[in-house]
Amino acid sequence: MFAGVDWGGSFHQLCVLTATGAVVVQQRIEHDVVGLRLLGSKLVELGEPVKVAIERAEGLLVEFLHTL
């Protein structure tokens, strides 16, 4: 599976696709502690490693993704 995260100031948009392009998750994620926990749980619940593409190389969201 592959995930894309559209970076935003107060929220992010998460989209997870299968290798065939089927949408598994598409959700708005708030840029706060609750939102980051939700993002983490969504990715972990998928039960397999998910490759994540994001438009920035640094910041709180990126640091958080490295902990998963």
VMD Tcl script that builds the backbone (N, CA, C; Angstrom):
set m [mol new atoms 204]
animate dup $m
set s [atomselect $m all]
$s set {name element resname resid chain x y z} {
  {N N MET 1 A 0.840 -1.180 0.000}
  {CA C MET 1 A 0.000 0.000 0.000}
  {C C MET 1 A 0.882 1.239 0.000}
  {N N PHE 2 A 0.291 2.304 -0.477}
  {CA C PHE 2 A 0.995 3.574 -0.585}
  {C C PHE 2 A 0.110 4.676 -0.001}
  {N N ALA 3 A 0.736 5.600 0.716}
  {CA C ALA 3 A -0.012 6.718 1.299}
  {C C ALA 3 A 0.569 8.032 0.805}
  {N N GLY 4 A -0.307 8.965 0.565}
  {CA C GLY 4 A 0.092 10.324 0.251}
  {C C GLY 4 A -0.489 11.237 1.309}
  {N N VAL 5 A 0.325 12.177 1.761}
  {CA C VAL 5 A -0.146 13.145 2.755}
  {C C VAL 5 A 0.030 14.534 2.173}
  {N N ASP 6 A -1.067 15.228 1.970}
  {CA C ASP 6 A -1.029 16.612 1.508}
  {C C ASP 6 A -0.867 17.491 2.733}
  {N N TRP 7 A 0.236 18.204 2.794}
  {CA C TRP 7 A 0.592 19.020 3.948}
  {C C TRP 7 A -0.253 20.289 3.968}
  {N N GLY 8 A -0.805 20.616 5.117}
  {CA C GLY 8 A -1.557 21.846 5.279}
  {C C GLY 8 A -1.196 22.528 6.580}
  {N N GLY 9 A -1.590 23.761 6.744}
  {CA C GLY 9 A -1.266 24.509 7.949}
  {C C GLY 9 A -1.998 24.022 9.181}
  {N N SER 10 A -3.298 23.806 9.070}
  {CA C SER 10 A -4.068 23.370 10.227}
  {C C SER 10 A -4.618 21.958 10.072}
  {N N PHE 11 A -4.546 21.414 8.859}
  {CA C PHE 11 A -4.935 20.023 8.653}
  {C C PHE 11 A -4.190 19.461 7.449}
  {N N HIS 12 A -4.199 18.132 7.361}
  {CA C HIS 12 A -3.561 17.413 6.265}
  {C C HIS 12 A -4.599 16.496 5.646}
  {N N GLN 13 A -4.365 16.089 4.418}
  {CA C GLN 13 A -5.257 15.145 3.758}
  {C C GLN 13 A -4.486 13.847 3.538}
  {N N LEU 14 A -5.034 12.749 4.040}
  {CA C LEU 14 A -4.421 11.433 3.913}
  {C C LEU 14 A -5.163 10.624 2.863}
  {N N CYS 15 A -4.415 9.984 1.981}
  {CA C CYS 15 A -5.002 9.066 1.006}
  {C C CYS 15 A -4.106 7.834 0.937}
  {N N VAL 16 A -4.693 6.660 1.171}
  {CA C VAL 16 A -3.959 5.401 1.090}
  {C C VAL 16 A -4.553 4.579 -0.048}
  {N N LEU 17 A -3.664 4.070 -0.905}
  {CA C LEU 17 A -4.073 3.278 -2.063}
  {C C LEU 17 A -3.409 1.901 -2.023}
  {N N THR 18 A -4.086 0.921 -2.616}
  {CA C THR 18 A -3.468 -0.375 -2.831}
  {C C THR 18 A -2.555 -0.271 -4.045}
  {N N ALA 19 A -1.803 -1.327 -4.303}
  {CA C ALA 19 A -0.911 -1.344 -5.463}
  {C C ALA 19 A -1.682 -1.249 -6.777}
  {N N THR 20 A -2.967 -1.619 -6.760}
  {CA C THR 20 A -3.786 -1.534 -7.977}
  {C C THR 20 A -4.531 -0.203 -8.085}
  {N N GLY 21 A -4.360 0.675 -7.100}
  {CA C GLY 21 A -4.970 1.998 -7.155}
  {C C GLY 21 A -6.305 2.132 -6.451}
  {N N ALA 22 A -6.747 1.095 -5.759}
  {CA C ALA 22 A -8.012 1.185 -5.011}
  {C C ALA 22 A -7.801 2.022 -3.752}
  {N N VAL 23 A -8.723 2.935 -3.494}
  {CA C VAL 23 A -8.643 3.796 -2.310}
  {C C VAL 23 A -9.034 2.994 -1.075}
  {N N VAL 24 A -8.138 2.989 -0.082}
  {CA C VAL 24 A -8.373 2.290 1.181}
  {C C VAL 24 A -8.800 3.287 2.258}
  {N N VAL 25 A -8.125 4.423 2.308}
  {CA C VAL 25 A -8.422 5.480 3.280}
  {C C VAL 25 A -8.313 6.810 2.569}
  {N N GLN 26 A -9.268 7.677 2.803}
  {CA C GLN 26 A -9.175 9.063 2.364}
  {C C GLN 26 A -9.806 9.888 3.468}
  {N N GLN 27 A -8.976 10.681 4.154}
  {CA C GLN 27 A -9.474 11.369 5.342}
  {C C GLN 27 A -8.689 12.644 5.619}
  {N N ARG 28 A -9.399 13.624 6.123}
  {CA C ARG 28 A -8.786 14.871 6.590}
  {C C ARG 28 A -8.278 14.632 8.002}
  {N N ILE 29 A -7.044 15.045 8.264}
  {CA C ILE 29 A -6.404 14.847 9.560}
  {C C ILE 29 A -6.022 16.217 10.124}
  {N N GLU 30 A -6.506 16.519 11.299}
  {CA C GLU 30 A -6.156 17.788 11.932}
  {C C GLU 30 A -4.683 17.787 12.337}
  {N N HIS 31 A -4.047 18.952 12.303}
  {CA C HIS 31 A -2.640 19.083 12.692}
  {C C HIS 31 A -2.569 19.410 14.181}
  {N N ASP 32 A -2.893 18.399 14.981}
  {CA C ASP 32 A -2.783 18.506 16.430}
  {C C ASP 32 A -2.498 17.110 16.976}
  {N N VAL 33 A -2.372 16.983 18.283}
  {CA C VAL 33 A -2.031 15.696 18.888}
  {C C VAL 33 A -3.072 14.634 18.558}
  {N N VAL 34 A -4.336 14.983 18.658}
  {CA C VAL 34 A -5.408 14.027 18.363}
  {C C VAL 34 A -5.348 13.590 16.899}
  {N N GLY 35 A -5.135 14.533 16.002}
  {CA C GLY 35 A -5.060 14.219 14.584}
  {C C GLY 35 A -3.872 13.332 14.246}
  {N N LEU 36 A -2.712 13.615 14.833}
  {CA C LEU 36 A -1.541 12.785 14.576}
  {C C LEU 36 A -1.744 11.370 15.107}
  {N N ARG 37 A -2.380 11.248 16.264}
  {CA C ARG 37 A -2.694 9.909 16.790}
  {C C ARG 37 A -3.636 9.169 15.841}
  {N N LEU 38 A -4.623 9.881 15.300}
  {CA C LEU 38 A -5.546 9.281 14.347}
  {C C LEU 38 A -4.799 8.822 13.091}
  {N N LEU 39 A -3.924 9.661 12.577}
  {CA C LEU 39 A -3.121 9.309 11.412}
  {C C LEU 39 A -2.308 8.052 11.683}
  {N N GLY 40 A -1.629 8.020 12.827}
  {CA C GLY 40 A -0.828 6.852 13.188}
  {C C GLY 40 A -1.660 5.597 13.292}
  {N N SER 41 A -2.816 5.690 13.932}
  {CA C SER 41 A -3.659 4.501 14.093}
  {C C SER 41 A -4.196 4.029 12.749}
  {N N LYS 42 A -4.545 4.957 11.853}
  {CA C LYS 42 A -5.026 4.574 10.521}
  {C C LYS 42 A -3.959 3.784 9.765}
  {N N LEU 43 A -2.710 4.249 9.827}
  {CA C LEU 43 A -1.634 3.575 9.110}
  {C C LEU 43 A -1.294 2.225 9.744}
  {N N VAL 44 A -1.268 2.170 11.068}
  {CA C VAL 44 A -0.942 0.919 11.762}
  {C C VAL 44 A -2.053 -0.115 11.581}
  {N N GLU 45 A -3.315 0.312 11.576}
  {CA C GLU 45 A -4.448 -0.601 11.420}
  {C C GLU 45 A -4.418 -1.352 10.096}
  {N N LEU 46 A -3.711 -0.832 9.113}
  {CA C LEU 46 A -3.662 -1.480 7.808}
  {C C LEU 46 A -2.933 -2.817 7.859}
  {N N GLY 47 A -2.141 -3.036 8.900}
  {CA C GLY 47 A -1.535 -4.331 9.140}
  {C C GLY 47 A -0.329 -4.681 8.299}
  {N N GLU 48 A 0.136 -3.769 7.501}
  {CA C GLU 48 A 1.335 -4.004 6.701}
  {C C GLU 48 A 2.050 -2.676 6.515}
  {N N PRO 49 A 3.343 -2.733 6.224}
  {CA C PRO 49 A 4.072 -1.476 6.016}
  {C C PRO 49 A 3.456 -0.660 4.874}
  {N N VAL 50 A 3.369 0.627 5.076}
  {CA C VAL 50 A 2.806 1.533 4.072}
  {C C VAL 50 A 3.882 2.545 3.696}
  {N N LYS 51 A 4.173 2.650 2.421}
  {CA C LYS 51 A 5.120 3.661 1.949}
  {C C LYS 51 A 4.389 4.989 1.899}
  {N N VAL 52 A 5.002 6.029 2.476}
  {CA C VAL 52 A 4.354 7.331 2.581}
  {C C VAL 52 A 5.110 8.365 1.757}
  {N N ALA 53 A 4.384 9.094 0.924}
  {CA C ALA 53 A 4.936 10.217 0.174}
  {C C ALA 53 A 4.379 11.496 0.792}
  {N N ILE 54 A 5.262 12.436 1.043}
  {CA C ILE 54 A 4.850 13.705 1.639}
  {C C ILE 54 A 5.700 14.810 1.011}
  {N N GLU 55 A 5.149 15.992 0.920}
  {CA C GLU 55 A 5.811 17.057 0.171}
  {C C GLU 55 A 6.885 17.816 0.930}
  {N N ARG 56 A 7.132 17.455 2.178}
  {CA C ARG 56 A 8.166 18.135 2.954}
  {C C ARG 56 A 9.095 17.113 3.583}
  {N N ALA 57 A 10.303 17.521 3.891}
  {CA C ALA 57 A 11.283 16.606 4.473}
  {C C ALA 57 A 11.485 16.831 5.968}
  {N N GLU 58 A 10.824 17.841 6.529}
  {CA C GLU 58 A 11.012 18.142 7.951}
  {C C GLU 58 A 9.713 18.641 8.550}
  {N N GLY 59 A 9.684 18.726 9.861}
  {CA C GLY 59 A 8.505 19.237 10.552}
  {C C GLY 59 A 7.898 18.189 11.477}
  {N N LEU 60 A 6.967 18.634 12.302}
  {CA C LEU 60 A 6.341 17.776 13.295}
  {C C LEU 60 A 5.696 16.543 12.673}
  {N N LEU 61 A 4.987 16.719 11.590}
  {CA C LEU 61 A 4.320 15.586 10.942}
  {C C LEU 61 A 5.337 14.555 10.466}
  {N N VAL 62 A 6.402 14.996 9.835}
  {CA C VAL 62 A 7.448 14.088 9.345}
  {C C VAL 62 A 8.111 13.380 10.516}
  {N N GLU 63 A 8.447 14.118 11.557}
  {CA C GLU 63 A 9.050 13.510 12.743}
  {C C GLU 63 A 8.115 12.449 13.326}
  {N N PHE 64 A 6.831 12.729 13.381}
  {CA C PHE 64 A 5.861 11.779 13.906}
  {C C PHE 64 A 5.822 10.509 13.054}
  {N N LEU 65 A 5.816 10.650 11.742}
  {CA C LEU 65 A 5.766 9.490 10.844}
  {C C LEU 65 A 6.984 8.581 11.033}
  {N N HIS 66 A 8.115 9.156 11.390}
  {CA C HIS 66 A 9.324 8.355 11.624}
  {C C HIS 66 A 9.176 7.484 12.872}
  {N N THR 67 A 8.271 7.797 13.758}
  {CA C THR 67 A 8.110 7.012 14.982}
  {C C THR 67 A 7.217 5.796 14.778}
  {N N LEU 68 A 6.518 5.723 13.661}
  {CA C LEU 68 A 5.580 4.607 13.430}
  {C C LEU 68 A 6.306 3.338 13.026}
}
mol reanalyze $m
mol bondsrecalc $m
mol representation Tube
mol addrep $m
